[in-house]
């Protein structure tokens, strides 16, 4: 619910605005002087303020300055009895979003004031959405950077077999995913980017596999196979430590499971996978 503060020393103005906005679902608070208005702004952090420029004690311009020191995102619409361009200019320089002229009629509230409120709140929402999108883009870049870094580590450990194997896996997987998408498979909401990143990193756990086992020219012993089969768990545990890579960790942990239950590390079978 939008929190709205009406700061005006005229009771009639306060009652009119309170009644009008309460009927439209706003949570309305009232203040009748500058100090009361500042106190409400500090304690309640309203989204929107209707601020009279001429009140006892602190005047509207002083309140305006203080309000934006407390929270610069608060939208403030000044109330003035005279359309004084110089005063309005000063108020806007101090951060006022808009202004309204009193006394109000019901028609003026419906046709003018409500539109100003909607515009102010929409602009605030649009700005917040843009900041959120930029933050998400930054987070994706960080995630891609981490995936790329881990992929490079894998390539350095085994530049021949593992690097080529991973590259082929991603290439084949991309084609299989595309076909399955055409048939309506949703992959539990995972994006193609996450799926392919998980496949790219599926052997990251080999970081912990001893080189004498990883590069052994002959068959592995039972004990060596036990160590080798630990790499999906090791890889998943690495990625689970990073918030943006947790979905990929599932792919890494279960990439060696087999439909008939002969895979590892958990021996999952059929739909369990």
MOBEL-V496236 format. One record per residue. N is the residue number from 1. RES is the residue in three letters. PSI is psi in degrees with one decimal (* if undefined). OMEGA is omega in degrees with one decimal (NA if undefined). NEAR is the number of other ideal C-beta (glycine too) atoms within 10 Angstrom. Layout:
BEGIN
{{N & RES & PSI & OMEGA & NEAR} {N & RES & PSI & OMEGA & NEAR}}
END
This chain:
BEGIN
{{1 & UNK & 136.9 & 179.9 & 7} {2 & UNK & 127.9 & 178.0 & 15} {3 & UNK & 124.8 & -175.4 & 16} {4 & UNK & 128.9 & 177.4 & 24} {5 & UNK & 129.2 & 171.9 & 24} {6 & UNK & 115.7 & -179.6 & 27} {7 & UNK & 102.1 & -177.5 & 29} {8 & UNK & 140.4 & -178.7 & 24} {9 & UNK & -4.6 & 177.4 & 16} {10 & UNK & 114.5 & -177.3 & 16} {11 & UNK & -38.1 & -177.4 & 10} {12 & UNK & -43.4 & 179.1 & 11} {13 & UNK & -45.2 & -179.8 & 17} {14 & UNK & -47.1 & -178.3 & 19} {15 & UNK & -40.0 & -178.7 & 12} {16 & UNK & -47.9 & -179.8 & 19} {17 & UNK & -38.6 & 178.8 & 23} {18 & UNK & -50.1 & -179.1 & 16} {19 & UNK & -44.4 & -176.9 & 12} {20 & UNK & -46.9 & -174.1 & 18} {21 & UNK & -29.1 & 175.1 & 21} {22 & UNK & -40.5 & 178.4 & 12} {23 & UNK & -23.8 & -178.6 & 8} {24 & UNK & 15.3 & 171.4 & 11} {25 & UNK & 9.0 & 178.5 & 8} {26 & UNK & 149.6 & 171.5 & 20} {27 & UNK & 103.2 & -170.7 & 14} {28 & UNK & 131.9 & 174.7 & 19} {29 & UNK & 152.7 & -177.0 & 19} {30 & UNK & 144.4 & 172.7 & 17} {31 & UNK & 141.7 & -174.2 & 26} {32 & UNK & 3.1 & 172.4 & 17} {33 & UNK & 171.6 & -174.6 & 18} {34 & UNK & -43.9 & -178.4 & 23} {35 & UNK & -40.6 & 178.2 & 16} {36 & UNK & -38.3 & 179.1 & 20} {37 & UNK & -45.6 & 179.5 & 30} {38 & UNK & -42.6 & 179.4 & 20} {39 & UNK & -43.2 & 179.9 & 12} {40 & UNK & -41.0 & 179.3 & 20} {41 & UNK & -42.5 & -179.5 & 25} {42 & UNK & -40.6 & -173.3 & 13} {43 & UNK & -33.7 & -172.6 & 10} {44 & UNK & -19.9 & -178.7 & 13} {45 & UNK & 63.9 & 179.1 & 13} {46 & UNK & 154.0 & 176.1 & 26} {47 & UNK & -31.1 & -173.7 & 21} {48 & UNK & 141.0 & 180.0 & 21} {49 & UNK & 129.6 & 165.9 & 27} {50 & UNK & 116.9 & -169.4 & 26} {51 & UNK & 116.1 & 175.2 & 27} {52 & UNK & 137.7 & -178.4 & 25} {53 & UNK & -21.3 & -175.9 & 23} {54 & UNK & 95.9 & 179.5 & 16} {55 & UNK & 160.8 & 177.0 & 23} {56 & UNK & 149.3 & -179.9 & 11} {57 & UNK & -125.1 & 176.9 & 13} {58 & UNK & 132.6 & 176.5 & 18} {59 & UNK & 175.3 & -174.9 & 15} {60 & UNK & -37.6 & -179.4 & 26} {61 & UNK & -37.2 & 176.8 & 19} {62 & UNK & -42.3 & 178.1 & 17} {63 & UNK & -40.7 & 179.8 & 28} {64 & UNK & -46.4 & 178.0 & 25} {65 & UNK & -49.0 & -176.2 & 12} {66 & UNK & -38.5 & -177.8 & 16} {67 & UNK & -41.9 & -178.3 & 26} {68 & UNK & -15.2 & 169.6 & 16} {69 & UNK & -34.5 & 178.8 & 12} {70 & UNK & -47.4 & -177.3 & 12} {71 & UNK & 106.6 & -175.4 & 12} {72 & UNK & -8.8 & 179.3 & 8} {73 & UNK & -11.3 & 179.8 & 10} {74 & UNK & 130.9 & 177.0 & 20} {75 & UNK & 128.5 & -176.6 & 21} {76 & UNK & 122.9 & 175.4 & 26} {77 & UNK & 119.9 & -176.8 & 20} {78 & UNK & 149.2 & 177.2 & 25} {79 & UNK & 127.3 & -179.8 & 24} {80 & UNK & 145.4 & 179.2 & 18} {81 & UNK & -21.7 & -178.3 & 12} {82 & UNK & 133.5 & 178.9 & 11} {83 & UNK & 74.0 & -178.8 & 9} {84 & UNK & 108.0 & -173.9 & 13} {85 & UNK & -37.9 & -178.9 & 8} {86 & UNK & -43.8 & 179.2 & 7} {87 & UNK & -42.7 & 178.7 & 17} {88 & UNK & -38.9 & 178.5 & 17} {89 & UNK & -44.1 & 178.8 & 11} {90 & UNK & -42.3 & -179.4 & 15} {91 & UNK & -41.6 & -180.0 & 23} {92 & UNK & -34.4 & 175.6 & 15} {93 & UNK & -29.9 & 178.7 & 10} {94 & UNK & 0.0 & 174.5 & 17} {95 & UNK & 4.5 & 177.6 & 15} {96 & UNK & 140.3 & -178.6 & 23} {97 & UNK & -40.3 & -175.4 & 20} {98 & UNK & -174.2 & 177.7 & 18} {99 & UNK & 157.4 & 174.9 & 20} {100 & UNK & 152.8 & -177.5 & 17} {101 & UNK & 132.0 & 175.8 & 13} {102 & UNK & 157.4 & 5.7 & 17} {103 & UNK & 156.4 & -177.8 & 10} {104 & UNK & 149.2 & 165.6 & 17} {105 & UNK & 162.3 & 179.2 & 10} {106 & UNK & -37.4 & 179.6 & 10} {107 & UNK & -40.2 & 179.5 & 8} {108 & UNK & -40.5 & 178.4 & 14} {109 & UNK & -44.4 & -177.9 & 17} {110 & UNK & -44.9 & -171.1 & 11} {111 & UNK & -31.9 & -175.1 & 10} {112 & UNK & -54.8 & -171.8 & 15} {113 & UNK & -44.2 & -178.9 & 20} {114 & UNK & -37.4 & 177.7 & 14} {115 & UNK & -40.0 & 178.3 & 11} {116 & UNK & -40.6 & 178.8 & 17} {117 & UNK & -47.0 & -178.7 & 24} {118 & UNK & -42.4 & 179.3 & 10} {119 & UNK & -44.1 & -179.1 & 14} {120 & UNK & -46.1 & -178.1 & 17} {121 & UNK & -36.5 & 178.3 & 16} {122 & UNK & -42.2 & -179.9 & 10} {123 & UNK & -40.0 & 178.4 & 12} {124 & UNK & -43.8 & 179.9 & 16} {125 & UNK & -41.9 & 179.8 & 11} {126 & UNK & -42.7 & 178.7 & 10} {127 & UNK & -42.7 & 178.9 & 11} {128 & UNK & -40.6 & 178.7 & 11} {129 & UNK & -39.7 & 178.8 & 10} {130 & UNK & -41.1 & 178.3 & 10} {131 & UNK & -40.6 & 179.2 & 10} {132 & UNK & -42.5 & 178.6 & 10} {133 & UNK & -42.3 & 178.4 & 10} {134 & UNK & -40.2 & 179.2 & 10} {135 & UNK & -41.7 & 179.1 & 10} {136 & UNK & -39.6 & 177.2 & 10} {137 & UNK & -42.5 & 178.3 & 10} {138 & UNK & -41.8 & -179.5 & 10} {139 & UNK & -40.5 & 177.8 & 12} {140 & UNK & -39.8 & 178.8 & 12} {141 & UNK & -41.1 & 177.8 & 10} {142 & UNK & -45.1 & 179.7 & 12} {143 & UNK & -44.3 & 178.6 & 18} {144 & UNK & -37.3 & 178.0 & 13} {145 & UNK & -41.7 & 178.2 & 10} {146 & UNK & -43.6 & 178.5 & 17} {147 & UNK & -45.4 & 179.7 & 23} {148 & UNK & -40.5 & -179.5 & 12} {149 & UNK & -45.1 & 178.7 & 9} {150 & UNK & -38.9 & 178.7 & 22} {151 & UNK & -39.3 & 178.6 & 19} {152 & UNK & -39.7 & 178.4 & 11} {153 & UNK & -45.4 & 179.7 & 13} {154 & UNK & -44.0 & -179.5 & 22} {155 & UNK & -36.7 & -179.7 & 15} {156 & UNK & -36.6 & -178.9 & 11} {157 & UNK & -45.9 & -178.5 & 17} {158 & UNK & 82.5 & -173.1 & 18} {159 & UNK & -13.6 & -176.5 & 10} {160 & UNK & -81.1 & -173.9 & 9} {161 & UNK & -55.1 & -173.0 & 11} {162 & UNK & -43.3 & -179.2 & 16} {163 & UNK & -47.6 & -178.5 & 17} {164 & UNK & -39.4 & 178.4 & 12} {165 & UNK & -44.6 & -180.0 & 14} {166 & UNK & -43.9 & 179.8 & 20} {167 & UNK & -44.0 & 178.8 & 13} {168 & UNK & -38.8 & -179.8 & 10} {169 & UNK & -44.1 & -180.0 & 16} {170 & UNK & -41.5 & -179.7 & 18} {171 & UNK & -48.0 & -179.6 & 11} {172 & UNK & -41.5 & -178.1 & 11} {173 & UNK & -39.9 & -179.7 & 18} {174 & UNK & -40.2 & 179.8 & 13} {175 & UNK & -41.5 & 179.9 & 9} {176 & UNK & -43.7 & 179.1 & 11} {177 & UNK & -43.4 & 180.0 & 17} {178 & UNK & -42.4 & 179.2 & 10} {179 & UNK & -43.4 & -179.3 & 9} {180 & UNK & -35.4 & 175.5 & 12} {181 & UNK & -40.3 & 179.7 & 12} {182 & UNK & -28.1 & 179.8 & 8} {183 & UNK & 4.4 & 174.3 & 6} {184 & UNK & 9.0 & 180.0 & 6} {185 & UNK & 134.6 & -174.5 & 10} {186 & UNK & -13.3 & 179.1 & 8} {187 & UNK & 40.9 & 179.2 & 12} {188 & UNK & 32.7 & 176.1 & 7} {189 & UNK & 0.9 & 178.8 & 7} {190 & UNK & 137.4 & 176.5 & 17} {191 & UNK & 161.4 & 176.6 & 10} {192 & UNK & -36.7 & -178.9 & 13} {193 & UNK & -43.7 & 179.4 & 13} {194 & UNK & -42.8 & -179.8 & 20} {195 & UNK & -47.0 & -177.7 & 19} {196 & UNK & -34.1 & 176.2 & 20} {197 & UNK & -40.0 & 177.1 & 27} {198 & UNK & -39.2 & 178.5 & 27} {199 & UNK & -38.8 & 177.2 & 22} {200 & UNK & -34.6 & -176.2 & 22} {201 & UNK & 11.4 & -169.9 & 27} {202 & UNK & -24.1 & 180.0 & 26} {203 & UNK & 17.3 & -176.9 & 26} {204 & UNK & -25.3 & 179.8 & 27} {205 & UNK & -14.8 & 178.8 & 23} {206 & UNK & -8.3 & 172.3 & 22} {207 & UNK & -34.7 & -176.1 & 15} {208 & UNK & -3.6 & 179.4 & 14} {209 & UNK & 125.8 & 179.9 & 20} {210 & UNK & 139.7 & -176.9 & 12} {211 & UNK & -33.1 & -179.4 & 10} {212 & UNK & -24.0 & 175.1 & 8} {213 & UNK & -44.5 & -177.1 & 16} {214 & UNK & -37.5 & -174.5 & 17} {215 & UNK & 14.9 & -178.7 & 12} {216 & UNK & 126.5 & -176.4 & 13} {217 & UNK & -27.0 & -177.5 & 4} {218 & UNK & -173.4 & 179.6 & 5} {219 & UNK & 149.2 & 177.5 & 7} {220 & UNK & 146.1 & 174.9 & 14} {221 & UNK & 170.0 & 178.8 & 11} {222 & UNK & -40.6 & 180.0 & 6} {223 & UNK & -38.1 & 178.8 & 9} {224 & UNK & -38.1 & 177.0 & 16} {225 & UNK & -35.6 & 177.8 & 13} {226 & UNK & -41.8 & 178.7 & 11} {227 & UNK & -44.8 & -179.1 & 15} {228 & UNK & -39.2 & -177.4 & 18} {229 & UNK & -0.5 & 176.9 & 15} {230 & UNK & -14.2 & -171.5 & 16} {231 & UNK & -31.3 & 175.1 & 24} {232 & UNK & -39.6 & 178.7 & 25} {233 & UNK & -44.4 & 178.6 & 17} {234 & UNK & -44.3 & -179.1 & 17} {235 & UNK & -43.8 & 179.8 & 27} {236 & UNK & -40.4 & -179.0 & 25} {237 & UNK & -31.7 & 175.0 & 14} {238 & UNK & -51.2 & -174.5 & 18} {239 & UNK & -28.5 & 179.8 & 25} {240 & UNK & -17.1 & 178.6 & 15} {241 & UNK & -10.4 & -175.7 & 9} {242 & UNK & 117.0 & -172.5 & 15} {243 & UNK & -44.9 & -175.6 & 8} {244 & UNK & -7.9 & -176.4 & 16} {245 & UNK & 6.3 & -174.9 & 22} {246 & UNK & -37.2 & 178.1 & 13} {247 & UNK & -37.8 & 178.7 & 16} {248 & UNK & -29.9 & -179.0 & 30} {249 & UNK & -34.3 & 179.1 & 21} {250 & UNK & -41.5 & 179.6 & 16} {251 & UNK & -44.3 & -179.0 & 23} {252 & UNK & -44.0 & -176.4 & 28} {253 & UNK & -37.5 & -171.2 & 22} {254 & UNK & 11.8 & -172.6 & 19} {255 & UNK & -16.5 & 178.6 & 20} {256 & UNK & 4.9 & 175.8 & 18} {257 & UNK & 149.9 & -178.6 & 19} {258 & UNK & 148.5 & -174.7 & 13} {259 & UNK & -30.1 & -178.9 & 12} {260 & UNK & 3.2 & 177.5 & 8} {261 & UNK & 4.4 & -176.8 & 13} {262 & UNK & 0.8 & -176.8 & 9} {263 & UNK & -170.2 & -178.8 & 18} {264 & UNK & 162.5 & 13.5 & 18} {265 & UNK & -16.5 & -171.0 & 16} {266 & UNK & -3.8 & -179.6 & 15} {267 & UNK & 34.8 & 179.8 & 11} {268 & UNK & 153.8 & -174.9 & 16} {269 & UNK & 140.4 & 173.8 & 14} {270 & UNK & -127.0 & -175.7 & 9} {271 & UNK & -13.5 & 176.7 & 6} {272 & UNK & -31.7 & -178.3 & 11} {273 & UNK & * & NA & 13}}
END
